[in-house]
Amino acid sequence: MVRWPVEQLIIEERINPLNPKVINIVETWLDERGRYPGPLFVRIFKGGKVTLSPITDKSVYNIVVRRYKECGLDSLTPHDLRRTFATILLENGEDVFIVQELMGHGSIETTQRYDKRDGSEKIKAGRALPL
């Protein structure tokens, strides 16, 4: 694995609007975590001690796996959540170019690969054409 010095990393920031319910959840979490600069998702030790140490990619994966098993699902990956995000937006009639921006995709073709809608959307669109 290649490790780049921090000075050579270019981090592109993307800002997405959030649902007001999500904002309330994040605000509640920040009240619990403490409103300090640092990572949003941090390690919590047994006994509830909150740190300012970020959780790892593996921690996120393990949390997703634990939750999908609790829901009785066969399998799920964090990337499935991205596909679901895109598909639900498209099912709700959001413009594919807006979905592309929200996903941070450079091309519309990439966004199309995330579209897991069934054929019923095409039928609905065809029926909506005026005669």
CNS distance restraints for C-alpha pairs under 8 A (distance, minus, plus):
assign (resid   4 and name CA) (resid   8 and name CA) 6.31 0.50 0.50
assign (resid   4 and name CA) (resid   9 and name CA) 6.78 0.50 0.50
assign (resid   5 and name CA) (resid   9 and name CA) 6.94 0.50 0.50
assign (resid  14 and name CA) (resid 104 and name CA) 7.34 0.50 0.50
assign (resid  16 and name CA) (resid 102 and name CA) 6.31 0.50 0.50
assign (resid  18 and name CA) (resid  22 and name CA) 6.30 0.50 0.50
assign (resid  18 and name CA) (resid  23 and name CA) 6.43 0.50 0.50
assign (resid  19 and name CA) (resid  23 and name CA) 6.45 0.50 0.50
assign (resid  20 and name CA) (resid  24 and name CA) 6.27 0.50 0.50
assign (resid  21 and name CA) (resid  25 and name CA) 6.35 0.50 0.50
assign (resid  22 and name CA) (resid  26 and name CA) 6.16 0.50 0.50
assign (resid  23 and name CA) (resid  27 and name CA) 6.04 0.50 0.50
assign (resid  24 and name CA) (resid  28 and name CA) 6.13 0.50 0.50
assign (resid  25 and name CA) (resid  29 and name CA) 6.19 0.50 0.50
assign (resid  26 and name CA) (resid  30 and name CA) 6.10 0.50 0.50
assign (resid  27 and name CA) (resid  31 and name CA) 6.28 0.50 0.50
assign (resid  28 and name CA) (resid  32 and name CA) 6.49 0.50 0.50
assign (resid  29 and name CA) (resid  33 and name CA) 5.92 0.50 0.50
assign (resid  30 and name CA) (resid  34 and name CA) 5.35 0.50 0.50
assign (resid  30 and name CA) (resid  35 and name CA) 5.55 0.50 0.50
assign (resid  30 and name CA) (resid  40 and name CA) 7.92 0.50 0.50
assign (resid  31 and name CA) (resid  35 and name CA) 6.54 0.50 0.50
assign (resid  33 and name CA) (resid  50 and name CA) 6.31 0.50 0.50
assign (resid  33 and name CA) (resid  51 and name CA) 7.94 0.50 0.50
assign (resid  38 and name CA) (resid  52 and name CA) 6.60 0.50 0.50
assign (resid  39 and name CA) (resid  52 and name CA) 6.85 0.50 0.50
assign (resid  39 and name CA) (resid  53 and name CA) 7.38 0.50 0.50
assign (resid  39 and name CA) (resid  54 and name CA) 5.68 0.50 0.50
assign (resid  40 and name CA) (resid  54 and name CA) 7.62 0.50 0.50
assign (resid  41 and name CA) (resid  54 and name CA) 5.91 0.50 0.50
assign (resid  41 and name CA) (resid  55 and name CA) 6.08 0.50 0.50
assign (resid  42 and name CA) (resid  50 and name CA) 7.24 0.50 0.50
assign (resid  42 and name CA) (resid  51 and name CA) 6.23 0.50 0.50
assign (resid  42 and name CA) (resid  52 and name CA) 5.66 0.50 0.50
assign (resid  42 and name CA) (resid  53 and name CA) 5.30 0.50 0.50
assign (resid  42 and name CA) (resid  54 and name CA) 4.26 0.50 0.50
assign (resid  42 and name CA) (resid  55 and name CA) 5.01 0.50 0.50
assign (resid  43 and name CA) (resid  50 and name CA) 6.34 0.50 0.50
assign (resid  43 and name CA) (resid  51 and name CA) 5.64 0.50 0.50
assign (resid  43 and name CA) (resid  52 and name CA) 7.02 0.50 0.50
assign (resid  43 and name CA) (resid  53 and name CA) 5.70 0.50 0.50
assign (resid  43 and name CA) (resid  54 and name CA) 5.98 0.50 0.50
assign (resid  43 and name CA) (resid  55 and name CA) 5.34 0.50 0.50
assign (resid  44 and name CA) (resid  48 and name CA) 5.90 0.50 0.50
assign (resid  44 and name CA) (resid  49 and name CA) 5.53 0.50 0.50
assign (resid  44 and name CA) (resid  50 and name CA) 4.53 0.50 0.50
assign (resid  44 and name CA) (resid  51 and name CA) 6.08 0.50 0.50
assign (resid  45 and name CA) (resid  49 and name CA) 5.14 0.50 0.50
assign (resid  45 and name CA) (resid  50 and name CA) 6.54 0.50 0.50
assign (resid  45 and name CA) (resid  51 and name CA) 7.80 0.50 0.50
assign (resid  55 and name CA) (resid  59 and name CA) 6.00 0.50 0.50
assign (resid  55 and name CA) (resid  60 and name CA) 7.29 0.50 0.50
assign (resid  56 and name CA) (resid  60 and name CA) 6.56 0.50 0.50
assign (resid  57 and name CA) (resid  61 and name CA) 6.31 0.50 0.50
assign (resid  58 and name CA) (resid  62 and name CA) 6.10 0.50 0.50
assign (resid  59 and name CA) (resid  63 and name CA) 6.14 0.50 0.50
assign (resid  60 and name CA) (resid  64 and name CA) 6.26 0.50 0.50
assign (resid  60 and name CA) (resid  78 and name CA) 7.78 0.50 0.50
assign (resid  61 and name CA) (resid  65 and name CA) 6.21 0.50 0.50
assign (resid  61 and name CA) (resid  77 and name CA) 7.07 0.50 0.50
assign (resid  61 and name CA) (resid  78 and name CA) 6.29 0.50 0.50
assign (resid  62 and name CA) (resid  66 and name CA) 6.05 0.50 0.50
assign (resid  63 and name CA) (resid  67 and name CA) 6.17 0.50 0.50
assign (resid  64 and name CA) (resid  68 and name CA) 6.16 0.50 0.50
assign (resid  64 and name CA) (resid  76 and name CA) 7.46 0.50 0.50
assign (resid  64 and name CA) (resid  77 and name CA) 6.89 0.50 0.50
assign (resid  64 and name CA) (resid  78 and name CA) 6.43 0.50 0.50
assign (resid  65 and name CA) (resid  69 and name CA) 6.20 0.50 0.50
assign (resid  65 and name CA) (resid  75 and name CA) 7.63 0.50 0.50
assign (resid  65 and name CA) (resid  76 and name CA) 6.68 0.50 0.50
assign (resid  65 and name CA) (resid  77 and name CA) 7.10 0.50 0.50
assign (resid  66 and name CA) (resid  70 and name CA) 6.31 0.50 0.50
assign (resid  67 and name CA) (resid  71 and name CA) 6.36 0.50 0.50
assign (resid  68 and name CA) (resid  72 and name CA) 6.39 0.50 0.50
assign (resid  68 and name CA) (resid  73 and name CA) 5.43 0.50 0.50
assign (resid  68 and name CA) (resid  74 and name CA) 7.70 0.50 0.50
assign (resid  68 and name CA) (resid  75 and name CA) 6.98 0.50 0.50
assign (resid  68 and name CA) (resid  76 and name CA) 6.51 0.50 0.50
assign (resid  69 and name CA) (resid  73 and name CA) 5.64 0.50 0.50
assign (resid  69 and name CA) (resid  74 and name CA) 7.14 0.50 0.50
assign (resid  69 and name CA) (resid  75 and name CA) 7.63 0.50 0.50
assign (resid  76 and name CA) (resid  80 and name CA) 6.20 0.50 0.50
assign (resid  77 and name CA) (resid  81 and name CA) 7.14 0.50 0.50
assign (resid  78 and name CA) (resid  82 and name CA) 7.19 0.50 0.50
assign (resid  79 and name CA) (resid  83 and name CA) 6.60 0.50 0.50
assign (resid  80 and name CA) (resid  84 and name CA) 6.09 0.50 0.50
assign (resid  81 and name CA) (resid  85 and name CA) 6.04 0.50 0.50
assign (resid  82 and name CA) (resid  86 and name CA) 6.34 0.50 0.50
assign (resid  82 and name CA) (resid 103 and name CA) 7.91 0.50 0.50
assign (resid  82 and name CA) (resid 114 and name CA) 7.81 0.50 0.50
assign (resid  83 and name CA) (resid  87 and name CA) 6.07 0.50 0.50
assign (resid  83 and name CA) (resid 114 and name CA) 4.99 0.50 0.50
assign (resid  83 and name CA) (resid 115 and name CA) 6.94 0.50 0.50
assign (resid  83 and name CA) (resid 116 and name CA) 7.34 0.50 0.50
assign (resid  84 and name CA) (resid  88 and name CA) 5.93 0.50 0.50
assign (resid  84 and name CA) (resid 114 and name CA) 7.97 0.50 0.50
assign (resid  84 and name CA) (resid 116 and name CA) 7.85 0.50 0.50
assign (resid  85 and name CA) (resid  89 and name CA) 6.31 0.50 0.50
assign (resid  86 and name CA) (resid  90 and name CA) 6.27 0.50 0.50
assign (resid  86 and name CA) (resid  99 and name CA) 6.37 0.50 0.50
assign (resid  86 and name CA) (resid 103 and name CA) 7.42 0.50 0.50
assign (resid  86 and name CA) (resid 111 and name CA) 7.69 0.50 0.50
assign (resid  86 and name CA) (resid 114 and name CA) 6.24 0.50 0.50
assign (resid  86 and name CA) (resid 115 and name CA) 6.40 0.50 0.50
assign (resid  87 and name CA) (resid  91 and name CA) 6.02 0.50 0.50
assign (resid  87 and name CA) (resid 114 and name CA) 6.76 0.50 0.50
assign (resid  87 and name CA) (resid 115 and name CA) 5.05 0.50 0.50
assign (resid  87 and name CA) (resid 116 and name CA) 5.72 0.50 0.50
assign (resid  87 and name CA) (resid 117 and name CA) 6.22 0.50 0.50
assign (resid  88 and name CA) (resid  92 and name CA) 6.09 0.50 0.50
assign (resid  89 and name CA) (resid  93 and name CA) 6.61 0.50 0.50
assign (resid  89 and name CA) (resid  94 and name CA) 5.47 0.50 0.50
assign (resid  89 and name CA) (resid  99 and name CA) 6.91 0.50 0.50
assign (resid  90 and name CA) (resid  94 and name CA) 5.13 0.50 0.50
assign (resid  90 and name CA) (resid  95 and name CA) 6.99 0.50 0.50
assign (resid  90 and name CA) (resid  96 and name CA) 6.73 0.50 0.50
assign (resid  90 and name CA) (resid  99 and name CA) 7.43 0.50 0.50
assign (resid  90 and name CA) (resid 115 and name CA) 7.42 0.50 0.50
assign (resid  90 and name CA) (resid 117 and name CA) 7.98 0.50 0.50
assign (resid  91 and name CA) (resid 117 and name CA) 7.01 0.50 0.50
assign (resid  91 and name CA) (resid 121 and name CA) 7.60 0.50 0.50
assign (resid  94 and name CA) (resid  98 and name CA) 6.96 0.50 0.50
assign (resid  94 and name CA) (resid  99 and name CA) 6.96 0.50 0.50
assign (resid  95 and name CA) (resid  99 and name CA) 6.43 0.50 0.50
assign (resid  96 and name CA) (resid 100 and name CA) 6.08 0.50 0.50
assign (resid  96 and name CA) (resid 108 and name CA) 7.72 0.50 0.50
assign (resid  96 and name CA) (resid 111 and name CA) 7.69 0.50 0.50
assign (resid  97 and name CA) (resid 101 and name CA) 6.35 0.50 0.50
assign (resid  97 and name CA) (resid 108 and name CA) 7.10 0.50 0.50
assign (resid  98 and name CA) (resid 102 and name CA) 6.20 0.50 0.50
assign (resid  99 and name CA) (resid 103 and name CA) 6.04 0.50 0.50
assign (resid  99 and name CA) (resid 111 and name CA) 7.39 0.50 0.50
assign (resid 100 and name CA) (resid 104 and name CA) 6.12 0.50 0.50
assign (resid 100 and name CA) (resid 105 and name CA) 5.35 0.50 0.50
assign (resid 100 and name CA) (resid 106 and name CA) 7.64 0.50 0.50
assign (resid 100 and name CA) (resid 107 and name CA) 7.43 0.50 0.50
assign (resid 100 and name CA) (resid 108 and name CA) 6.25 0.50 0.50
assign (resid 100 and name CA) (resid 111 and name CA) 5.59 0.50 0.50
assign (resid 101 and name CA) (resid 105 and name CA) 6.31 0.50 0.50
assign (resid 103 and name CA) (resid 111 and name CA) 7.56 0.50 0.50
assign (resid 105 and name CA) (resid 110 and name CA) 6.39 0.50 0.50
assign (resid 105 and name CA) (resid 111 and name CA) 6.48 0.50 0.50
assign (resid 106 and name CA) (resid 110 and name CA) 7.56 0.50 0.50
assign (resid 107 and name CA) (resid 111 and name CA) 6.99 0.50 0.50
assign (resid 108 and name CA) (resid 112 and name CA) 6.24 0.50 0.50
assign (resid 109 and name CA) (resid 113 and name CA) 6.59 0.50 0.50
assign (resid 110 and name CA) (resid 114 and name CA) 7.02 0.50 0.50
assign (resid 111 and name CA) (resid 115 and name CA) 6.83 0.50 0.50
assign (resid 117 and name CA) (resid 121 and name CA) 7.09 0.50 0.50
assign (resid 119 and name CA) (resid 123 and name CA) 6.63 0.50 0.50
assign (resid 120 and name CA) (resid 124 and name CA) 6.10 0.50 0.50
assign (resid 121 and name CA) (resid 125 and name CA) 6.13 0.50 0.50
assign (resid 122 and name CA) (resid 126 and name CA) 6.11 0.50 0.50
assign (resid 123 and name CA) (resid 127 and name CA) 6.21 0.50 0.50
assign (resid 124 and name CA) (resid 128 and name CA) 6.25 0.50 0.50
assign (resid 125 and name CA) (resid 129 and name CA) 6.89 0.50 0.50
